[in-house]
Every structure is written in structure tokens, then in C-alpha cells.
Amino acid sequence: MPIIRVEMVAGRSVEQKRALVEVLTREAARILSSSPASIFVVIDDVKKENWGAGGKLLSDTYPD
């Protein structure tokens, strides 16, 4: 039972997430010779204020 975890800045649409889950599932199943039903994808949406890069919060670097 492979589990793929995706952490990304919040703000993507449900359609984008759906497409990502479909592609990750299909490709992981193909590469691992697994059933797509056995592949789990977990998406963690992280607020910009809770993500730092280069010593700065993303909310400071990329304000809305």
C-alpha cells in the first residue's frame, strides 16, 4: 500500500488536486506494478504563513 504525501502551499483548486491525484496514482501504479486501488495520495495544504524558505515566511515573500 504505497502512500504518496504531497505538501504544497494552499490555494489550488479541487480540479487541480483531482488531476494531480489521478496522475500520481496512475504513474505510481504503473511503475510499481500495483493496483491503482492500493495507491493512496494525501495532500496537505499549508498556509503561506506556516511555510518558510530562505529564512522568510512565504506570506512575507509572496503576499496575496
C-alpha positions as CSV (number, residue, x, y, z in Angstrom):
1,M,0.0,0.0,0.0
2,P,2.1,2.9,-1.2
3,I,1.3,6.3,0.3
4,I,2.3,9.5,-1.6
5,R,2.3,12.6,0.5
6,V,2.2,16.0,-1.2
7,E,2.8,19.2,0.8
8,M,2.1,22.4,-1.0
9,V,1.0,25.9,-0.4
10,A,-2.7,26.2,-0.1
11,G,-4.7,27.7,-2.9
12,R,-5.0,25.0,-5.6
13,S,-8.5,24.2,-6.9
14,V,-10.2,20.9,-6.4
15,E,-9.9,20.3,-10.1
16,Q,-6.1,20.7,-9.9
17,K,-5.9,18.4,-6.9
18,R,-8.1,15.8,-8.6
19,A,-5.8,15.9,-11.7
20,L,-2.7,15.6,-9.5
21,V,-4.1,12.6,-7.6
22,E,-5.1,10.9,-10.9
23,V,-1.7,11.3,-12.4
24,L,0.3,10.3,-9.3
25,T,-1.9,7.3,-8.8
26,R,-1.7,6.1,-12.4
27,E,2.1,6.6,-12.7
28,A,2.8,5.0,-9.3
29,A,0.7,2.0,-10.1
30,R,2.4,1.6,-13.5
31,I,6.0,2.0,-12.1
32,L,5.3,-0.2,-9.0
33,S,3.2,-2.8,-10.9
34,S,0.4,-2.2,-8.3
35,S,-3.3,-1.8,-8.4
36,P,-4.4,1.8,-8.5
37,A,-6.8,1.0,-5.7
38,S,-3.7,0.3,-3.5
39,I,-2.2,3.7,-4.0
40,F,-3.1,6.4,-1.5
41,V,-2.4,10.1,-2.1
42,V,-2.5,12.6,0.8
43,I,-2.5,16.3,0.1
44,D,-1.5,18.7,2.9
45,D,-2.4,22.3,2.1
46,V,-0.1,24.6,4.1
47,K,-0.8,28.3,4.6
48,K,1.9,30.6,3.4
49,E,2.3,31.9,7.0
50,N,3.2,28.3,8.1
51,W,5.9,27.7,5.4
52,G,9.4,29.3,5.4
53,A,12.0,29.3,2.7
54,G,15.3,31.1,2.7
55,G,14.8,32.4,6.2
56,K,11.5,34.1,5.5
57,L,7.8,33.1,5.6
58,L,6.3,32.7,2.2
59,S,3.5,35.1,3.3
60,D,6.2,37.8,3.6
61,T,7.8,36.9,0.3
62,Y,4.6,36.2,-1.7
63,P,1.8,38.3,-0.2
64,D,-1.7,37.8,-1.6
